Amino acid sequence: MKQTRLAPLVGVVGCLLVLVSLGLPYVLVRSAVGSAVGTYYGAGALNPLVGGIFALVAAIVLAAGRDERTDPPLAAGIGIALGFFVVVVVAVWAVTVPLEVVVGMDAPTVMASHRWATLAAAAVVPVASLWWSRTLGLV
């Protein structure tokens, strides 16, 4: 597969990982799912679901640029910007959510590292977009 088609595909996969990661607490939390997850997502300075919206838009733009329905250099630039916003939103949330909220949920112990796994998935989006920009000769 050509590098110019692989890089945006990695970006789309990163966006989908962010969306799956944001939906995972709704599956893993055992008691009072809506209120516990709502508290978990609302306890930080920013709600990470805003980053999920940016990730969804970035996935659409990257897929359109990969299939050349959108100008690939423009799509790569938008992917960098949206990916940066996803990382910032998720990072601010991950740093500011109190540990008591995470520990107080009736969920598996894997939820303790959920914030950081979501941040790692979010970092894939701008990195893949930068990689795509480089393969297009823009950077």
TAVEN-V195188 format. One record per pair of residues at least 24 apart in sequence whose C-alpha atoms are under 6 Angstrom apart, sorted by the first residue. I is the first residue (numbers start at 1). J is the second residue. D is the distance in Angstrom with one decimal. If there is no record, write none. Layout:
i=I j=J d=D
i=I j=J d=D
//
This chain:
i=4 j=135 d=5.9
i=5 j=66 d=5.8
i=7 j=128 d=5.5
i=7 j=132 d=5.1
i=8 j=62 d=5.6
i=8 j=66 d=6.0
i=11 j=125 d=4.7
i=11 j=128 d=5.0
i=12 j=59 d=4.8
i=14 j=121 d=5.8
i=14 j=124 d=5.3
i=14 j=125 d=5.4
i=15 j=55 d=5.0
i=15 j=59 d=5.7
i=17 j=121 d=6.0
i=18 j=118 d=6.0
i=18 j=121 d=5.6
i=18 j=122 d=5.8
i=19 j=52 d=5.8
i=21 j=118 d=5.8
i=28 j=107 d=5.9
i=29 j=106 d=5.9
i=29 j=107 d=4.6
i=30 j=106 d=5.7
i=30 j=107 d=5.9
i=43 j=97 d=5.3
i=44 j=93 d=4.8
i=44 j=96 d=4.8
i=44 j=97 d=4.1
i=45 j=93 d=5.7
i=45 j=96 d=5.9
i=46 j=93 d=5.2
i=48 j=90 d=5.3
i=51 j=86 d=4.5
i=51 j=89 d=5.6
i=54 j=82 d=6.0
i=58 j=82 d=6.0
i=76 j=129 d=5.4
i=76 j=133 d=5.8
i=79 j=129 d=5.4
i=80 j=126 d=4.7
i=80 j=129 d=5.2
i=83 j=125 d=5.0
i=83 j=126 d=4.4
i=84 j=126 d=5.9
i=87 j=122 d=5.3
i=87 j=123 d=5.9
i=90 j=119 d=5.9
//
